Amino acid sequence: MISATSYFISLSRKKPMTTHNRAYQLAARPVGLPKHSDWDYVESTLPATADGQILVKVLYISLDPAMRGWMNEGKSYIPPVKIGEVMRAGAVGEVIESRNPKFKAGDHVSGSFGVQAYALSDGKDLHKIDPKLAPLPKYLNVLGMPGMTAYFGLLEVGQPKAGETVVVSAATGAVGQVVGQIAKIKGCRVVGIAGGPKKCVYAVNELCYDACIDYKAGPIYPALVEHCPKGVDIYFDNVGGDILDAVLARLALHARVVICGAISQYNNTGDVRGPKNYLSLLVNRARMQGIIVFDWADRYGEGVRDLAQWMQQGKLKSREDVVKGLKTFPDTLLKLFSGENFGKLAIEVDH
């Protein structure tokens, strides 16, 4: 993975090159929700492109719940972003200068370019993408890390079988929307959990979920009883907390619980709340397993192939929530934690 602290510069849209870049660096480790003071907005200069390097104009930046964990100091599946480093983020962009034989100017690429307008890269772990096949934001969504997370998390860990009941939280979010649709493709009954009637209507009418529970409307357990009369065979969890606890109480025999994220807990200032109903795993001989998408990095091609085919067949839709302007980053990031975003959240970089 390319470091999000890639050297950075900026270019003008009309000029081939300038010497300044705009970037957000981590200034302090957040306590609770990230604040404006946790970031430094920096304009800096970069040396000329060296042999083996490429210069990328960043076009769209992915905002993901995992970013909150990367800001914390401590052991995790990936090293934390250091104070003073450009904030780590996936992105897509256009190569505008290349001294690397694997890339040429005009190529579109995806990689971990960080929250900045331009990035200098050695080309490692970059993927060429084709904007003619799909709009660029979809390479941050269904054809990017969220899609890979949904694909391998559900199929490899959840192991759905036709006729089973699949429940997915954050059902219209970047990962959840893909999980639910793959489950339908595999012949499952799918029940989403989302915040607000607008998202629930979208889940049922557009994503073809069998039902969607609005967690903002009240306790969800009675709704789980109604919509999952035989219990929950697979629960794909993106939120943790009370919702995880409620679903655990409704597990079917030999259920599988896929732990993808716990966005309800990321900004806690105290201890993370664990599930009280974990003994349901024992009673129902169920399995709970965490997933990290990087574990399937050598099979991403397989995932992209199937997801792209389902999109072409009209079986798979995706929705992106794109906000324009790099300087919106501190406020736009918070949409993830309020549930304000509707679909995959991304920033379109202004050049």
Buried (B, 14 or more C-beta within 10 A) or exposed (E): EBBBBBBBBBBEEEEEBEEBBBBBBBBEBBEEBBEEEBBBBBEBEBEEBEEBBBBBBBBBBBBBBBBBBBBEEEEEEEEBBEBEBBBBBBBBBBBBBBBBEEBEEEBBBBBBBBBBBBBBBBBEEBBEBEEEEBBBBBBBBBBBBBBBBBBBBBBBBBBBEEEBBBBBBBBBBBBBBBBBBBBBBBEBBBBBBBBBEEBBBBBBEEBBBBBBBBBEEEEBBEBBEEBBEEBBBBBBBBBBBBBBBBBBBBBBEEBBBBBBBBBBBBBEEEEEBEBEBBEBBEEBEBBBEBBBBBEBEEEBEEBBEBBBEBBEEEBBBBBBBBBEEBEBBBEBBBBBBEBEBBBBBBBBBEB
